[in-house]
């Protein structure tokens, strides 16, 4: 459970950093750039902690599927972006892989 909490917090910070960097490209205000880049420093530290308990491949799948899911929700709710059926199916496959990794048995 620890790895999922760690990955969720890290990917939430990464998603917020992504949104701030997107805002920087729209408004060209340095505060968005600076805070977005500082967020990336923190996620590097959090990902390092995840690597201490998971192997590289599993850690990356957990991290990226969670990150994509959060950004997917943000993009729909905040930026009002639309997605095709193919993109939604891709997200569903990512969530299935996330589930399969979370239920691995030794």
N, C-alpha and C positions, 0 to 999 in steps of 0.2 A: 504494500500500500504506500510505503514511503516514496518509492520511485514515481508513482503516479502523482502524488502531491507535489513532489519536487519538479516533475515535468510540467504539471499544470501551472505552477507559479512561474517557472522559467518561461514557458511559452506564452503565458499571459503578458509578462514583461516584454517579451520579444514582439508580440502582436501590437502592444501599445507603442513600442519603439518604431515598428513598421508604419503605424498610422501617423505618428509624429513626423517621420521622414517623408511620408506622402504629403502631409500638410506643408512641410518645408518646400517641397517642389511646387506647391500651389501658391503659397504666400511669401516665400523667400524670407522668412523671419528666422533669424539665427537661433532663437530659443528652441524651436522645433528640432533643429539640427543637433544642437548640443545635448538636449535631454534624450533624443533618440539614440545618439551615439553612446551616452552614458548607460542607457538601458542595455546596449549590446555588451558592454563590459560586464555587467551583472549576469547576463545570461551565459556568458562564457564561463564564469565561476560556477554557476548552477549546473551547467552541462558537465563540467569536470566532476562535480559531486555524483552526478548520475552515472558517469563512467566508472566510478569506484565500485558500483554495485551491479552493473550490467555490462555485457560485452558491447563492443562498438556498433555492430549491426543492429542489435536489439535496441540499444539506447537511441540510435538515430531514427529507427522506425517509430518508436514511442514518441520521441520528441517531435518529429515532423508531422505525424498524423494528428497529434494534439494541436500543433501549431496551425496546420491547415484547417482544422475544424473550427478553431477559434476565429481565424481570419475569415473563414467562410461565413460564419455568423455575423461578424462585424461588418463585412462587406454588404451583406443583405440588409441588416438592420440600420447601419449608420450611413453607408454610401449609396444605398438603394440600388445595388448592382444586381443584375439578373444572370442566371446560369442556365446552360442547356441541360437536357436530360443526360447527355453523355458526361458532362462535368459532375452532375449529381451522382451518377452511377460510380464515377471514379472516387468520389468522397465516400460512398457507401463501401466500396472495396477497401479503402483505407481503414475505415472503422472496423471492418471485419478482420483485417490483419492485426489491428490494435487489440481486438478481443482475443484472437488466437494467441497472441504473445502473452496476454494477461492470464491465460488459462493453461499455460504450459505446465506439464507435470514431469517430475523427475523419475 
